[in-house]
Amino acid sequence: MSINFQSDKEAADALHIAYKKLKEEISQVIVGQDEVVHLVITSIFCQGHCLLVGVPGLAKTLLIQTISNVLDLDFNRIQFTPDLMPSDILGSETMDNERRFHFVKGPIFSNIILADEINRTPPKTQAALLEAMQEYAVTIAGKHYELDRPFFVLATQNPIEQEGTYPLPEAQLDRFMFNIQLDYPSYDEEVEIVKKTTENFRPTCNKVISKEEIIYFQQLVKKVPVADNVIEYAVKLVNKTRPNTPHSPETTNKYLEWGAGPRASQFLVLGAKCHALLNGRYSPDIEDVQSVATPILRHRIVRNFKAEAEGLSIEQLIKELM
């Protein structure tokens, strides 16, 4: 694929074609999980990060490795443990044989980072990763080091075992564009998974687009025009999540403790732009905002005790607000 496009329209068409090729290549290795794949690719083109919540054994690592392969990106997996230190992620200064200090880069210096079980490590180490996510750079011993671009973090959490974990604070959760819930495969999908993984055949994925093309498409997403009514819908939806404010409905006042901040509005519009482009359209509408609303708002609003007592899920409340 060439980056020498004659117009933004031509580039948008190329992104739509590339996305279809990406899905074809990924489906050779990953069975099902279409929505998860779509959201992860969307966040990459939006320069966002993902929090993936799912039980062990659902191929989270394989999914990210496969996506990094088809995107021709470097991949590093960091297993978060209680004894992990910030220097284990960022890197550190070491002394060589000539008694001179030099910086040894940590695993954060890669394009795609899988932060496995991020809630298993103490806040100090979590903060080191989250700062790198926000700034796209790290500071070691007073020196500033830029991270490779594109840079994307996918952090995973196990929703079952909470003993000995350090839950991410709300302010740090807000750094993630999407909170993606990974579910068990269907019966037919699991049959296909077992067939594929218990025979000797090992599928290979072809590289679809390069780093330079990803960076180009990230800029293209930002240039997509959006109608005022779509932006107003996104902002109003976020405002409706904030209890006891002018736009809050009775549902919010009754069941929500805390609402989403302005970053949610930004991600809703950005996600809608990318969702439209990936589906072959040149401008998003309200349906595009709705299609990305749940994973964007899921980790940004907090239910109160009444909602939990009545068994109302975050997803149900978001659906009602939409």
C-alpha positions in Angstrom: 0.0 0.0 0.0 1.3 3.5 -0.9 0.9 6.6 1.3 0.8 8.8 -1.8 -2.9 9.3 -2.0 -4.5 11.9 -4.3 -7.1 12.9 -1.7 -8.4 12.2 1.8 -11.3 10.3 0.2 -8.9 8.0 -1.6 -7.0 7.4 1.7 -10.3 6.7 3.5 -11.2 4.1 0.9 -7.7 2.5 1.4 -8.2 2.3 5.1 -11.6 0.6 4.6 -9.9 -2.0 2.3 -7.0 -2.4 4.7 -9.4 -3.1 7.6 -11.2 -5.8 5.7 -7.8 -7.4 4.9 -6.8 -7.1 8.6 -9.9 -9.0 9.7 -9.3 -11.7 7.1 -5.7 -12.3 8.3 -6.6 -12.2 12.0 -9.5 -14.7 11.5 -7.0 -17.3 10.3 -5.6 -17.4 13.9 -8.4 -16.0 16.1 -11.9 -17.6 16.0 -14.8 -15.2 16.6 -14.2 -12.2 18.9 -15.1 -9.9 16.0 -16.2 -7.1 18.2 -13.0 -7.3 20.3 -10.9 -7.2 17.2 -12.8 -4.3 15.8 -12.5 -2.3 19.1 -8.7 -3.0 19.4 -8.1 -1.9 15.8 -10.3 1.2 16.3 -8.3 2.2 19.4 -5.0 1.9 17.5 -6.1 4.2 14.8 -7.5 6.6 17.4 -4.2 6.6 19.3 -6.0 5.2 22.3 -5.3 2.3 24.7 -7.5 -0.6 25.8 -8.3 -2.3 29.1 -9.4 -5.9 28.4 -11.3 -7.7 31.1 -11.7 -11.5 30.8 -11.1 -14.8 32.5 -7.8 -16.7 31.8 -7.6 -18.8 28.7 -9.5 -16.7 26.2 -6.5 -16.1 23.9 -5.9 -12.4 24.9 -2.2 -12.7 24.4 -2.6 -14.6 21.1 -5.0 -11.9 19.9 -2.6 -9.1 20.5 0.4 -10.9 19.1 -1.7 -11.6 15.9 -2.8 -8.0 15.6 0.8 -6.8 16.1 2.0 -9.2 13.3 -0.5 -8.1 10.7 0.2 -4.5 11.5 4.0 -5.1 11.2 4.5 -3.7 14.8 6.9 -4.7 17.5 5.3 -6.5 20.4 6.2 -6.9 24.1 4.4 -8.7 26.9 4.9 -7.7 30.5 3.6 -10.0 33.2 2.6 -7.7 36.1 3.4 -9.2 39.6 3.5 -7.7 43.1 7.3 -7.4 43.0 7.5 -5.7 39.7 9.3 -2.3 39.9 9.0 0.7 37.6 12.5 0.1 36.3 11.5 -3.4 35.1 9.1 -1.7 32.7 10.9 1.6 31.8 14.5 0.6 31.9 17.4 1.8 34.0 20.9 3.3 34.0 23.7 0.8 34.3 27.5 1.1 34.5 29.7 -0.5 31.9 33.2 -1.8 32.2 34.7 1.7 31.7 32.6 3.0 34.6 30.3 5.0 32.4 26.5 5.1 32.8 24.3 4.2 29.9 20.6 3.6 29.6 19.2 0.1 29.0 15.7 0.4 27.5 12.9 -1.6 29.2 10.1 -3.5 27.5 8.0 -0.3 27.3 10.1 0.6 24.2 7.9 -1.2 21.7 4.9 -0.5 19.6 2.3 -2.7 21.2 2.6 -3.5 25.0 0.5 -6.2 26.6 0.3 -5.3 30.3 -0.9 -8.7 31.6 -2.9 -8.5 34.8 -2.1 -4.8 35.5 -4.0 -4.9 38.8 -1.5 -7.4 40.2 1.2 -4.8 40.6 1.4 -2.0 43.2 0.3 1.6 42.3 3.8 2.9 41.9 4.5 0.5 39.0 1.0 1.0 37.6 1.6 4.8 37.6 4.9 4.3 35.7 3.1 2.6 32.9 0.2 5.0 32.8 2.5 8.0 32.7 4.2 6.5 29.6 0.7 6.0 28.1 -0.2 9.6 28.6 3.1 11.3 27.7 4.4 8.8 25.0 7.8 9.3 26.8 9.7 8.3 29.9 12.1 10.2 32.1 15.0 8.2 33.7 17.7 9.9 35.8 16.6 13.3 34.5 16.8 12.3 30.8 13.8 12.4 28.5 13.3 9.4 26.2 10.6 9.4 23.5 8.7 6.1 22.9 8.4 4.5 19.5 5.3 5.5 17.5 2.8 4.1 17.1 2.5 3.2 20.7 -0.4 1.2 22.1 -1.0 -0.4 25.5 -3.5 -3.2 26.0 -3.8 -4.0 29.7 -5.7 -7.1 30.9 -7.5 -7.8 34.2 -8.9 -11.0 35.6 -12.4 -10.3 36.9 -12.6 -13.4 39.1 -9.6 -13.4 41.6 -9.4 -10.1 43.4 -7.3 -11.2 46.4 -3.9 -9.5 46.5 -4.8 -7.1 43.7 -4.4 -3.3 43.4 -7.5 -2.0 41.5 -6.8 0.9 39.2 -8.2 4.2 40.5 -10.9 6.0 38.5 -8.4 8.7 37.4 -6.1 6.1 35.9 -8.9 4.0 34.3 -9.8 7.2 32.5 -6.6 6.9 30.5 -8.0 3.9 28.6 -10.1 4.6 25.6 -12.0 1.3 25.8 -12.9 -1.1 28.5 -13.5 -4.3 26.5 -15.3 -7.2 28.1 -14.1 -10.6 26.7 -16.6 -13.4 26.9 -16.5 -17.1 26.4 -16.7 -18.3 22.8 -20.0 -19.8 21.6 -20.3 -23.6 21.3 -19.6 -23.7 17.5 -16.6 -21.3 17.9 -15.1 -23.5 20.7 -15.5 -26.6 18.5 -13.5 -24.7 15.8 -10.9 -23.5 18.3 -10.3 -27.0 19.5 -10.0 -28.4 15.9 -7.5 -25.7 15.0 -5.3 -25.9 18.1 -5.1 -29.7 18.4 -3.8 -30.4 14.9 -0.3 -29.8 13.5 -1.3 -26.9 11.2 0.0 -23.5 12.2 -1.5 -20.6 10.3 0.6 -17.6 9.3 -0.5 -14.1 9.0 0.6 -11.7 6.2 1.5 -8.1 7.1 -1.1 -5.8 5.9 0.0 -2.2 6.7 3.3 -0.7 8.0 4.1 1.6 10.9 4.2 4.6 8.6 0.8 3.9 7.2 -0.7 3.4 10.7 0.6 6.9 11.7 -0.8 8.3 8.5 -4.2 6.8 9.1 -4.2 8.0 12.7 -3.9 11.6 11.4 -6.5 10.9 8.7 -9.1 9.9 11.5 -8.6 13.2 13.1 -9.4 15.0 9.9 -12.8 13.4 9.4 -15.5 16.0 9.4 -18.3 15.7 12.0 -21.7 17.3 11.9 -22.5 19.5 14.9 -25.5 17.4 15.9 -23.3 14.3 16.2 -20.9 16.2 18.5 -23.8 17.6 20.5 -25.3 14.1 20.9 -21.9 12.8 22.2 -21.5 15.6 24.7 -25.1 15.4 25.8 -24.8 11.6 26.3 -21.7 12.2 28.6 -23.5 15.0 30.4 -26.4 12.7 31.1 -24.1 10.4 33.1 -23.4 13.1 35.7 -25.9 13.0 38.7 -27.7 16.2 39.7 -26.7 18.3 36.8 -28.9 20.2 34.3 -28.9 17.3 31.7 -29.1 14.3 34.1 -32.3 12.3 33.8 -34.1 10.5 36.7 -32.2 7.3 36.0 -28.8 9.0 36.5 -29.9 10.8 39.7 -31.3 7.5 41.1 -28.6 5.0 40.2 -25.3 6.7 39.5 -22.7 7.9 42.0 -20.3 9.5 39.5 -20.3 10.4 35.8 -17.9 10.5 32.9 -15.5 13.4 32.3 -14.7 15.4 29.1 -12.3 12.8 27.9 -15.3 10.5 27.3 -16.8 13.1 25.0 -13.5 13.3 23.0 -13.2 9.6 22.7 -16.9 9.2 21.6 -16.3 11.6 18.7 -12.9 10.1 17.8 -14.2 6.6 18.1 -17.2 7.4 15.9 -14.9 9.0 13.3 -12.8 5.8 13.1 -15.9 3.5 13.2 -17.3 5.3 10.2 -14.1 5.1 8.2 -13.5 1.4 8.9 -17.1 0.8 7.7 -16.5 2.7 4.4 -18.2 6.0 5.3 -16.6 9.4 5.2 -18.4 11.0 8.2 -19.9 9.6 11.4 -23.5 9.8 12.5 -25.2 9.3 15.8 -25.3 5.5 15.3 -21.5 5.5 15.1 -21.4 7.3 18.5 -23.7 4.7 20.0 -21.7 1.8 18.6 -18.6 2.8 20.7 -20.4 4.3 23.7 -20.6 1.2 25.9 -16.9 0.4 26.0 -16.0 4.1 26.4 -18.4 4.8 29.2 -18.3 1.4 31.0 -15.2 2.3 33.2 -16.0 6.0 33.5 -19.3 5.9 35.4 -19.9 4.5 38.9 -23.1 2.9 40.1 -24.4 3.7 43.6 -25.5 1.2 46.2 -29.1 1.3 45.0 -28.2 0.2 41.5 -26.1 -2.7 42.8 -28.8 -3.8 45.2 -31.3 -3.8 42.3 -28.9 -5.8 40.1 -28.6 -3.1 37.5 -25.5 -3.4 35.4 -23.4 -0.5 33.9 -24.3 -1.8 30.4 -28.1 -1.6 31.2 -27.8 2.0 32.5 -25.7 3.1 29.5 -28.3 1.6 27.1 -31.1 3.4 28.9 -29.2 6.7 28.7 -28.7 6.2 24.9 
